[in-house]
Amino acid sequence: MSYEKRVKVVLHGHLKDLYPEELYLSGSSVSEIINGMCKATPAFNPVPGRGRHSISVVGFNTIDSLNEPLPADQEELHLVPTMAGGKKGGFFQIVLGVVMIAAAIYLGPTAMLGSFQIGALEASYLVQVFQWYSVAC
């Protein structure tokens, strides 16, 4: 039995900043309601270069559950931003960053001064290289 149901869509996180007003939509499934939300509110349309918003719907954990008819007692849909890594190696980069911070704390300020001195030395070499090329041109 397919029927249209009107539900309140509650946005959380940065999604609330995109559309702060209350949002009521009708549909027979979560996927229909989200599709209607994207058509009714231009704030949720994908932006070229940034892609689509990644969301999770509280209580609907599988793709199949998004296409099933809404339960009769469903009054609200809560949409939250999905927390996910952006690329391969993201976890490794987090671990590497934590290790580097721990090493900086363990070695103290002298290690930080040494890294600044090395950075300044590299910068001075780059300035010289740029000067050589600008004189040659």
Secondary structure, DSSP 4 states (H G I P E B T S, - for coil): ----EEEEEEE-THHHHH--S-EEEEESBHHHHHHHHHHH-GGGSPBTTTBPPPEEETTB-SHHHHHSBPPTT--EEEEEE-----STTHHHHHHHHHHHHHHHHHH-HHHHHHHHHHHHHHHHHHHHHHHHHHHH-
